[in-house]
Amino acid sequence: MARASIPTRAAPRRRSFNSDRLWSLVVLLPSAVLLAIFVYGFIFRSGYLSLTDWGNDPAQALSLNPVIKYTGLTNYSNLFGGLLDSRFRQDLVSTLFFTAFFIVACLGLGLGLAMLLDRNPKGEGLWRTIFLFPMSLSFIVTGTIWRWMLQPAGGVNALFGLDPDRHAWLTSNASIWRFDWNKLPLITAVVVALVLLGLASRARQSANRTQMWVAIACAALLVLWAFTLGNSVKMTPVPEYHGFNLAFIGIIIAAVWQMSGYTMALYLAGLRGIPDELREAARVDGASEWGVYRRVIFPLLAPITLSAMIILGHISLKIFDLVYAMTSLNNLNTEVPALLMYITAFQGNQFAKGAAIGMVLLILVAAVIVPYLASQFRRSDRS
């Protein structure tokens, strides 16, 4: 009787596996080394320089062997509270206003265009191409186009017969919604308290009572501090008012024109990914067309909205080229921190202060990006 042959498990190809890993390491190693040197190494170097006085003495700024002294957080304290650095604080306020308007306009316009295209209008492909085309341009090209459109003697004013003196799109020195910089701790505490209350609401929905009460207690303590001890905190020796410069309206229009097609594409992909059965089920249950959007479609589009907010937010916080192309370096009404960093470091040779401005921008962008990446990693781990 012939003995039945027993299938044996193939031996793992450890040699091939190790070879693949070795080749992947060889391919990735140059990029990893360059990334470590030219990104993280320079970030570390900039962080160190921001703690020194390099450039404060003009005689030492460009010398071959400059004498650089460690000064701690002096540059940062001067930026946020020094009497001579109000320009940075106005730029910071302008960037925050620009970010808020830019994100809201891009999301609103992109969602509206996506809802229109989702109805399969005639020539949908052509409309989609037209809306997406501005995204293919660089900010320099967009800035050059809109600089001609919004200059006093041409473009929009000439087309609509507007008075150039009354419609100074990029050079207006008017400002609205001004607030005292000394109120910044109070405003920050109130904003953080509102965020904590939002987290408490989410914890309540997930039945996590401990997290909910901790968030509420922290929010209450912040509000209590803001309206008692916080009122006595003074950021600057004298009242200093900053607000939204109306000259930024033209730059916001140009930025929204370029990026709204991107949000339109994101929302359209999201709308096309929602099964028709869900919409039909909601209509069968008696929901109106607005109710279908409010109860079914908008909640399903929430992850896309969050992703778009993160991407647009970090673009607006570090924006440089669009402002440079539209108003150059000499327009204080449309200046942003990235532009001030360039002027301070490479025109004024104040390298330490320029590095401090750059680190503030890095922290702002990281505050937007890092929580988003952490949530994405947690989601991928769960899946």
Salt bridges, closest charged atoms under 4 A:
ASP85 OD1 - LYS353 NZ 3.14
ASP118 OD1 - ARG272 NE 3.19
ASP118 OD2 - ARG279 NH1 3.22
GLU124 OE2 - ARG128 NH1 2.75
GLU124 OE2 - ARG272 NH2 3.02
GLU240 OE2 - ARG89 NE 2.57
GLU240 OE2 - HIS242 NE2 2.67
GLU280 OE2 - ARG283 NH1 3.08
GLU289 OE2 - ARG283 NH2 3.08
GLU335 OE2 - ARG87 NH2 2.62
